[in-house]
Amino acid sequence: MDAIFLQILNGLDKGGAYALIALGLTLVFGTLGVVNFAHGAIFMMGAFCAVTVEKILTLSVRVKDESVTFFDAYKETPYLEVWFGDTGAAIIDWSVPLSIILAIPVMLLIGIVMERSLIRYFYKRPHADQILVTFGLAIVLQELVKAFFGANPIPQGAPDIVAGSAAIGAVFGLGEAVVYPWWRLIYLAFSLVTIGLVFSFLHFTTYGMVVRAGMADRETVELLGINIERRFTIVFGMAAVVAGLAGVMYTPVLPPDYHLGMDFLVLSFVVVVVGGMGSLPGAVLAGFLLGILQSFSSMTEVKDIFPGIDQVIIYLVAVVILLTRPRGLMGRRGVMES
């Protein structure tokens, strides 16, 4: 029972990342009809926003080491600690959450610039053209990151106060021995809150309702005198922010490298297709569902019976669903059924 409970948590945690990326992908496809293969690179760039903030906060100066009394010795000490002492050290410790402050405007700007300078020229082009140009853009972005930050993963630590594990077993009556990393629980909560905010924006604000109306019938909304194209540009930027924040908060779980976006991109597209192209609830449902399936398939007992099943389970599920229901679990009728 303990193992099953932990695998469900693992699946929800991983599914949260899939759902956030797939949510952005679905927003872009639903509003603009664009298959954006650069979305994984946006996730990766969000992660490197956290890396950048951490590097800025830890800029150091050589300070005399007072603990050495026999000769003069020096150590590298971050400026923040020199200037603000323990407060500076606390700011450095919380660099990952603080990165959100930088990531939101940066990712919004990246999304808007990407849409205005490139994507808008491919709205009416075939999906194959969209895939080629956005995939090429993803390669350019990851090579730029590789040039600036190197090819090796760069570990990012969670704040010390949440760096350990939570005794969640006691909460659910499973015993003190059942523990789970605090930061993974925080990431799951962050995913749920972000998803809730996106849905609330789309369903309970005038701006969001106009966007949903434009997704359903763009021509009618434009006939009402609403500049739906401008709103869709903002939505593209929002999708970039969602993916970027998912990348920021995932850095303590998986050290980011330049290939991080590609690793998540294919899985996220499978999530979108399984959930239903253009269906936001479908993307979220499929993200968590496939995350849980992948988690259970990685158990030793399962891999002993089906070696390598954890590497292909998501694709097997996608094949079965697309054969039986081509539009996905919650896709609109007619989408991908012709």
N, C-alpha and C positions, 0 to 999 in steps of 0.2 A: 504493500500500500504506500509506504514511504517513497519507494522508487517511482511509482506511478505519479504521485503528487509532484515530485521534483521534476519529472519529465514534462508534466503539464505546464509547470512554471517556466521551464526552459523553452517550451514551445511558444508560450504566450510572449515571453521576452523577445525571442527571435522573430515571432510573428509581428510584434510591434514595429520592428524595423521594416519588415516587408510591407506592412500595411501603410506606413507613412510614405515610403517611396512610391508604392502603387497608387496611393491616394493622389499624389502630385501628378503621376503619369495619367491617371484617369481624368483629372481636372483638365489637363492640357488636351487630351483626346476629345473629351466631351464638349469643350468650348470651341476649340480651334480645328478639331479633326486631324491633328498632327500626331504622328507616331514619333515621339521624341527619344531617340536612342542616346541623347546626351544627358538624360536625367540622372543616370548613375554617376556621371562625372560631377554633377551638381552636389550630390550626396558626398562625394569625395572631397569637393572643395569646401563644403561645410566643415568636414572633419579637419581640414587643414587651416580653417579659421581658428580652431581651438589650438592647433600647433603654433600658429603665428602669435596668438595672444600669449601663450606660455613662453615663447621665446622672447617676446618684448618684456614681459614681466620679470624674466630672470636675467636680463642684461646685468652684467656684473662688473665690479671694480675690485682691484687687489687691495685688501685690507690687512693690516698687521695682525697676526694671530697672537693674542695676548696669553694664550695658554702655553706658549713656548717661551721659556724664560732664559735659556742658555744662549740663544742667538736669535737674530731677527728672522722671522718666518712670516710668510704672507699667504693668504687664502682668498679665493674668489668668492665675493659676497654680493648678492643681488643689490642693486641700488635701492630697491624698495625696503629691504631690511636695514640698510645703512640709514636711510632717511626716516623710516617710520617704525623700526624695530619689530615687535611682535605683530603689529597691525599689518606691516608690509609682508611678513611671512604668511599671515592668514590670507591676504589677497592672492599671493602666489599659490597657496594651497587650494583656493577656490577658482583657479584659472579656467577650468572647464565650464562650470556654470556661468562664470562671468563672460565667457566667449560668446554667449548668446547675444549680449549687448552689441558686439561687433557683427555677428553673423546675420542678424536680421536685416540691417540696412545694406550690407554687402551683398547678400544673396538676392535681396529684392532688386538691387541695381543690376546685378549680373543677369537675372531673369528678364528684366525689362530690356536691357541692351541686346541680349540674345534674340529676343522676340522681334524687336524693332529693326535690328540690323541684318538678320538672316532668316528667321523662321517665317516671317510674314510673306516672304517671296515664294514660299512653298505651300501655301494654304490650298491652292487648287491643283497642285501637282500630285501625281500618283504617290501612294504610300511608299513604293520602292524608292522614289527619289528622296522622300523625307527621311527614310531610314538611312540612306547612303550619306546624306549631308549631315545629319545629326550624329551619326556614328563617326564620321570624319572629325566633326567638332569635338566629340568626346576624346578621340585620340590626341588631338592637338592640346586639349586642356590637361590631359594626364601627362603628356610629355613636358608641358610647361611646369607642372608641379614636380615632376622628376628632376628637371633641370635646377629648380630652386631649392628643393628639399632633399634630393637624393633618392636612391631607390630602396633604401632600407626602411622598415617600419619604425615609427617614432612613438614610443610608449607615452601615454598620457595618464597621469594618476588621478584617481577620484579623491575628493577631499578626505582628509584623515578621519573625520568623524563618521563617514559612511564607507570607509575602505574595507571594513570587515564584513562579517556575515550576521544575518539576523536569525534568531532562534524562532523561526516561524512555526516549527512543529508544536511548540507549546500553545500557540494561538489557536491552532486547528486540532489540538488534542492528539497529536502524533508523536509526542515525546520530545525531550530536549535535544536529542541527537540530530533532528532534522533541521538543517540550517540552509540558508540561501544568501548569496551576496547582496548586500544592501544596494549597491549601485544598479544591479539588474532589476531589482524591485522598483527603484526610482525611475529607471528607463521605461519600465512597463507603465508606471503611473503617468510619466511624461507623455508616452504615446497615446494613452487613453484621453488625457486632457487635451492634447493637440488635435486629435481626431474630433473630439467633442466641440472644440472651438471652431474648427473648419465647418462642421455640419451646422453649428449654431449660426455662423456667419451666413451660410448659404440659405438657411431656412427662416431666420428670424430678423434679418436686416433687409431694408429696401434694396440696397445695392446687391446683396446676394440673391434676392428673389428675381431681380432683373437679369442677373447672370444666368440663373436657372431657366428663365423664360427664353433667353437667347440661345441656350443650349438646345431647347426643345424646338424653337421656331425663330431663327435669326432674322428672317426677312420681315416677319410681322413686327418684331421689336424695332427694327430699323425704320419701318413705316410710321411708327409712333414718334419718330424724331429723336430717338435715343442713340447716342454714339456707342453702339455695342462693341465696336472694335477696340475703343479705348478701354472699356471695362475688361475685355478679354485680355488685353495686354497686362492689366493689373493682376488678373487671375493667373497669368503665366508667371508673373513675379511672385505671387503668393505660393504657387506650386514650388518654385525654386526655394522659397523661404522654408517651407515644410520639409523638403528634402535636405536642405542645408542644416536645419536644426536637428533633424534625425542623425545626421553625420556628426555634428558637434557632440551630442550626448552619447554617441556610441563609441567615442574614442577610448574611454577607460575600459570598455569591454573588449575591443579589438584594436590594437595599435594601427593607426592609419598608414598606408603607403599609397604610392601613385596608382596602384592597380585596384584599389578598394572599390571604386565605382563600377568597374567591369564585373567584379565578383558579385555584386548585388544586382546589377542591371538585368541580367538574363533571368534570374530568379524572380525579380519584381515584374518583369513582363509576363512571365508564366502566371504569376498571381493575378495580374490584370486580366489576362485572357480567361483564366479559370473563373474569376469573379464575374466577368462580363464586361466587354469593352464599353466604356462610357458610364458604367454603373459604379457610383461612389460607395454605396453600401456593399456591393459585391466585392470591390477591391479590399475593403476592410475585413469582411467575412473570410474571403479566400486567404488573405495574409495570415490571419491567426490560425485558420484551419490547416494550411500547409505548414506553418511553423510547428504546430503540435505534431502533425504527421511526421515531419522530418526529425523532430526530437525523439519520438518513440522509435523510429526506424534506426536511430543511432545507438540504441541499447545493445549491449553485448549479446544478450539472449536472442535478440532478433537477428543481429548480424551473423551469429553462428549458424542460423538456419538459412538466411538469405544473405550471403556475403556481398558487400557493396550496395545493399539496398538503400542505405542512407544517402548515397550519391545520386540515385535515380528516382527515388520515391515521388518527388514533386513532378517529374516529367511523366511518370507512369499515370499519376492521378490526372494530369492535364490531358493525356491521350484519351483516357477513359471518358472524361467529362466532355471533351470536344467531339468524340465519336457519338455520344448519346445526346448531347445538348450543345450544339455548335456555338450558340450565343453566350455560353457560360452560365454560371449558377443564377445570376440575377441580371443578365444582359437584356437589353431591349429587343423586342421581337423584330427580326429582319436584319439585325447587326451580325455580320459574319455568318449569315445563313444562306446567302445567295451562292 
